[in-house]
């Protein structure tokens, strides 16, 4: 497997902690995710004290307006919309774990908080990175997010 065109970026997550985001081209994301757990472990060992996350490099196309419709004849695909890209970033961010639920809490002042419910099976693998995940997501999208591992009863 060749690791081509991946570029890293270091960001401040809060509390003096830093995280390294590695942006990967979308076609290579699947092959990266096959070895991601081992790769992250090795990279975090190398850069001690920094969390490493892999995210696909996606493009958001602007919403078509009446004027812009004449320029581009093609319809904008759903995968290039702002909402789809932000959801995909969230999926990439928590990768070994899976998102089992999502709630958007709108407070009285109008601010929004996204509550993401992660799979309980992966809790011991990703629980220590939860603050990093929310810091990275806030930096990339500007949205506040909170991660939880809920107990589901039937």
C-alpha positions in Angstrom: 0.0 0.0 0.0 1.3 3.4 -0.9 0.7 6.3 1.4 0.4 9.1 -1.1 -0.7 12.7 -0.8 -1.6 12.6 3.0 -0.8 16.0 4.6 -0.7 16.6 8.4 -1.8 19.6 10.3 -1.2 20.3 14.0 -3.8 22.1 16.0 -4.4 23.3 19.6 -7.3 21.3 21.1 -7.6 23.1 24.5 -6.0 22.6 27.9 -2.6 23.0 26.3 -3.0 19.8 24.4 -2.2 19.4 20.7 -3.6 17.0 18.1 -2.3 16.0 14.7 -4.9 15.8 11.9 -3.8 13.8 8.9 -5.9 14.6 5.8 -6.2 11.7 3.4 -7.6 11.7 -0.2 -11.1 10.2 -0.2 -10.3 7.3 -2.5 -7.5 6.1 -0.2 -9.5 6.5 3.0 -10.7 2.8 3.0 -7.1 1.5 2.7 -6.0 3.9 5.5 -8.8 2.7 7.8 -7.7 -0.9 7.5 -4.4 -0.1 9.2 -5.5 3.0 11.1 -5.5 1.5 14.6 -1.9 0.3 14.3 -0.8 3.4 12.5 -2.4 5.7 15.1 -0.7 3.7 17.9 2.7 4.0 16.3 2.3 7.7 15.5 1.1 8.6 19.0 4.1 6.7 20.3 6.4 8.8 18.1 4.7 12.1 18.9 4.3 11.6 22.6 1.4 13.5 24.2 -0.4 14.2 20.9 -3.5 12.5 19.6 -3.5 11.6 15.9 -6.7 11.5 13.8 -7.3 10.6 10.2 -9.8 12.6 8.1 -10.7 12.4 4.4 -10.0 15.6 2.4 -13.5 16.5 1.2 -14.8 19.4 -0.8 -17.9 21.5 -0.1 -19.5 23.0 -3.2 -21.5 26.2 -2.7 -25.3 26.0 -2.8 -26.5 26.7 -6.3 -28.1 30.0 -6.8 -30.0 31.4 -9.8 -27.0 33.1 -11.2 -24.6 30.2 -10.7 -26.8 27.6 -12.3 -25.9 28.8 -15.8 -22.1 28.3 -15.2 -22.1 24.7 -13.9 -24.5 22.5 -15.8 -24.1 19.6 -13.4 -26.2 19.2 -10.3 -24.4 19.4 -7.0 -24.0 15.9 -5.6 -25.3 15.2 -2.1 -21.8 14.1 -0.9 -20.5 17.7 -1.6 -23.1 19.5 0.5 -22.0 21.2 3.8 -24.2 18.9 5.9 -22.9 15.7 4.2 -19.3 16.7 4.6 -19.7 17.7 8.3 -21.4 14.3 9.0 -18.6 12.5 7.1 -15.9 14.3 9.1 -17.6 13.2 12.3 -17.7 9.6 11.1 -14.0 9.7 10.1 -13.0 11.4 13.4 -14.4 8.6 15.7 -13.4 5.8 13.2 -12.7 2.7 15.2 -15.9 3.4 17.0 -19.3 3.8 15.4 -21.9 6.5 15.8 -25.1 4.9 17.1 -27.2 8.1 17.7 -27.1 11.8 17.3 -29.1 14.6 19.0 -29.0 18.3 18.3 -29.8 20.3 21.4 -30.8 23.9 20.8 -30.5 26.1 23.9 -32.6 29.0 24.8 -30.1 31.5 23.5 -30.1 29.8 20.1 -26.8 28.0 20.3 -26.6 24.4 19.2 -24.9 21.5 20.8 -24.6 18.2 19.0 -24.7 15.2 21.2 -23.1 12.1 19.5 -23.7 8.7 21.0 -20.8 6.3 20.3 -20.8 2.5 20.4 -20.3 1.1 23.9 -18.1 -1.7 22.6 -15.3 0.7 21.6 -15.5 2.8 24.8 -12.2 1.8 26.3 -10.4 2.5 23.0 -11.7 6.0 22.3 -12.9 7.4 25.7 -9.5 9.1 26.4 -9.7 10.9 23.1 -13.2 12.3 23.4 -12.0 15.9 24.3 -9.6 15.8 21.3 -12.4 14.7 19.0 -14.7 17.6 20.1 -11.8 20.1 19.8 -10.8 18.9 16.3 -14.5 19.0 15.1 -15.0 22.5 16.5 -11.8 23.7 14.7 -12.8 22.1 11.4 -16.5 22.9 11.3 -17.2 25.5 14.0 -19.8 23.3 15.7 -19.9 22.3 19.3 -20.1 18.6 19.8 -20.3 16.3 22.9 -19.6 12.6 22.9 -21.4 10.1 25.1 -21.4 6.3 25.5 -25.1 5.7 26.4 -26.6 2.5 28.0 -29.4 1.3 25.8 -32.3 -0.7 27.4 -34.8 -2.6 25.4 
